[in-house]
Amino acid sequence: MALLELRPTKPESWRARLALRFERRGERTIVAAREHVGPLVVQRPFHPEADGTCHVYVLHPPGGVVGGDALELEVDVQPNAAVLVTTPAATKFYRSAGRTAVAQQRLTVRAGGLLEWLPQETIAFGGALVSTSTEIMLEPGARFFGWEISCLGRPASGDSFVSGRLEQRLSLSEAGRPLLVDRLLTEGGGSVARGPWGWGGRTVYGCFVATGAPRELTGVLREAVRPDGAGELFAVTHVGGACVCRYLGTSAGRAREQLCRAWGVARESLQQKAACPPRIWAT
C-alpha cells in the first residue's frame, strides 16, 4: 500500500503516519493490512454489531500536537467492507512558537463499501498554528458517513483563541467528481471568528456528511435535530446526493450530541440499522 509522502520536519517534531486497509472476510470486516511510522497506531479492532462492521480507534499516545508535528492517516476500505473509525479522545493542538502543525487524512472507499468517520473533536489552543485536511474519495456505489468537530480555544479554562490560525479543508469526491469542497481559514481574533457571517463569536463548529441520501432526508434531519442551546445554530443542505449538516455553538459536547443524532437518523434511513456508538465514548 502506498503511504502518503510527508513534508520534511525537524528532528524535534513528531513524524507519524498510519495506513490501514480493511477487507470483508466471511461475516466480518477485518484489518487486512496496517503500516505505521511514529506515534499513530490502532489496537485490536472490535466487532460489536451483528453485521460484522469493524470498529477501530486511532490512537496518538503523545496526547497533543505541537508546532512542526505532522500526522498522516490513510484508510482504504475495500469492496463491501464496513468500517467505523473514531478516536479515544479529542485531538489537541498546542500553542506554537511559529511552526505549523499538520494533520492529513486520506480516506478511500471502494464499491459497496461503507466508512463511518467519527473522530472526537479537534481543539486548537490559543496561539496554535494548525492545518488540517480530510480527503474522501468514493468509488461508485460506496457510502460515507462522517463528521468533524472543531473548537477554538478552551473557554472554560480561560484559553481564548485571540491569536493563532486554524486552516481546515474537507473534500469529498465520487468517481473523481467533486461533491463537496469546504475550506475554512480562521485567525484568532479575526473577522471570521468574530463576524456574524463566520463563527459569530461562537467557539465550536461541526459538520456531518451522509452520502447516497435522497433529498427528502434533509427534512427528516431538520425535524429530528432541533438545537435548544442558547445561540446554537443547525442547518441541513443537500449537495450532489449528500446531506450536509452544520452545527455552530459553544459546546463540544452539544455538537457531538447533535451530530450523533443526525448520524443515527442517517444510519437508520440509509443502512436500516440503529446507531452503535463506540464504547470508548462512554469511558
TADARA-V162047 format. One record per backbone hydrogen bond with DSSP energy under -1.0 kcal/mol. CO is the residue of the C=O (numbers start at 1). NH is the residue of the N-H. Records with the same first field share a line. If there is no record, write none. Layout:
# TADARA-V162047
CO=NH + NH
This chain:
# TADARA-V162047
10=13
14=70
16=72
17=37
18=74
19=35
20=76
21=32 + 33
22=78
23=30
25=28
28=25
30=23 + 32
33=21
35=19
37=17
38=40
41=59
46=55
49=52
52=29
54=84
55=46
56=86
59=41
60=63
65=94
66=69
69=102
70=16
71=104
72=18
73=106
74=20
75=108
76=22
77=110
78=81
81=114
82=54
83=116
84=56
85=118
86=58
91=123
92=65
93=125
101=131
102=71
103=133
104=73
105=135
106=75
107=137
108=77
109=139
110=113
113=143
114=83
115=145
116=85
117=147
121=91
122=151
123=93
124=153
125=128
127=96
128=165
129=101
130=167
131=103
132=169
133=105
134=171
135=107
136=173
137=109
138=175
139=142
143=115
144=211
145=117
146=209
148=207
149=122
150=205
151=124
154=157 + 159
155=158
159=154
160=162
163=127
164=188
165=130
166=186
167=132
168=184
169=134
170=182
171=136
172=179 + 180
173=138
174=177
177=174
180=172
182=170
184=168
186=166
187=190
190=194
191=195
192=199
193=201
195=198 + 200
199=202
203=152
204=249
205=150
206=247
207=148
208=245
209=146
210=243
214=217
215=218
216=220
217=221
218=222
219=223
220=224
221=225
229=232
233=248
235=246
237=244
239=242
241=213
242=239
243=210
244=237
245=208
246=235
247=206
248=233
249=203 + 204
251=255
252=256
253=257
254=258
255=259
256=260
257=261
258=262
259=263
260=264
261=265
262=266
263=267
264=268
265=269
266=270
267=271 + 273
278=281
279=282
280=283
